[in-house]
Amino acid sequence: TIPTPSKIVKQGTKTTKDPVQTPSPQSTTHVQPPVTQSKTLVSEPIIAPVNAPMPNLKPSIPYPSRRDDERRREQANEQIEKFYEIFKDMSFEISFTDALILMLSLLPLSKPLLEIKRSSSKWLEHR
């Protein structure tokens, strides 16, 4: 509970009359007694429970999964751009004929690799 600001309580007004003696019983002047007013202000703290809901500190996003997908796409695009820049900076100084000769020399190695891939994919299908 949180105390609320002090409440000012106003109490009643008191009027007092002091007896006043007249100068003589034959006097025709009307004498009024002085009037005194006093006001008393009393400050009393009032403790009341506060039932205010906790504020939501996170802004609500209407479609959070869509935002996550956008972030992933942005990250993927950044990685592709970095890879492309690195690839552009690389230089291969090899003639086309030399590249063909190297590719043909790797051909016997590619056949067993393809067979391993086929057999593993068949094994996974039957599982």
Secondary structure as GFF3:
##gff-version 3
##sequence-region A 1 127
A	DSSP	beta_strand	2	10	.	.	.	ID=ss1
A	DSSP	beta_strand	14	17	.	.	.	ID=ss2
A	DSSP	beta_strand	35	38	.	.	.	ID=ss3
A	DSSP	beta_strand	41	48	.	.	.	ID=ss4
A	DSSP	alpha_helix	64	89	.	.	.	ID=ss5
A	DSSP	alpha_helix	96	126	.	.	.	ID=ss6
###
